[in-house]
């Protein structure tokens, strides 16, 4: 089953940079994304959605905190991406 996820182009570009370690997910996303009016529309399958959410969550734990309690700028961006994926696909 395909899922449609829309992100602001700025968050999409950040996501692509963050996915540089995961070429498999990045390639799937880039092939299945169109950008129009500063909005990136991704069409992905459920497996890619799960992989993407897990990757974003792991990356946030790795780089997204100033300390144990506070998100840094990267953490807030990653949280926004995670929230949008979850909201639009559930």
N, C-alpha and C positions, 0 to 999 in steps of 0.2 A: 504494500500500500504506500502510495506517495504522499508526502507531506509538503506543504507550501509554507515557507518561512520568509517573512519580510523583515529586513533590518535597514536602518539608516545606512547610507553608503559609508559613512565614517566608521561605524561599528563593523561593517562587513570588511572594510580594508584592514582594520585592526585584527579582526578574526583571521584573515588570510596571513598576516604577519605572524600571528601567534601559532598558526598551524604549520609553520615552516619545518618543524620537527616531524610532522605527520603528513608526509607527501601523499599517502593513499587517501586520507580524508580530504586534504586540500584539493587534489585533482578531481575528486568526485564533486566537490562543491563548486569549483570553478567551471567545470563542464556544464553544470546544471543551474547556473545563475545568470540572470539578466539584470542589468542596471538601467533604471529609467527614473528620471525626476528625483535623483539623489536617494533612491530606494533600491536596495538589492533584493531581488526575489529569487530564493533558492527552492528548488524542487528536489527533495531527497527522499530516499526510502527509510523505513523505520529503523533498519540496522544502522544506517549512516547517522540518523538522528541520535540513536543511543550512543554510538561511538563518539559523536561530536559533543554531546552533553557530558560524557565521562571525561573526555579530553579537557574541556573547558573547566570542569570542576577540579580536576587534578592540577591543572595549570594555575588556577586561582589559589589553591592550597600552597603551591610551590612559590609563586611570585606575588601574590595579591594582598599580602598583609604587611602593615607597618609593624605591628606587634600582634599579640595573640587576639586582640579585640577589635582592631581598626583596619578597615580596607584601605589600601593605597589607591592611586588613580587607576593602575592596571586592574586591581581587584574590583573596582567599581565598574569598569568597562566589561570585564568578564562576567560579573554578576548580571549586568544588563543584557548581555548576549544570552546567558543561561536562562534568565527570566523570560525573554522574548521567545526563545525556542520552546520552553515549557508551556507558556501561555498559548502560543499559536498552534500547538500540536496536541493538546490534551483537551 
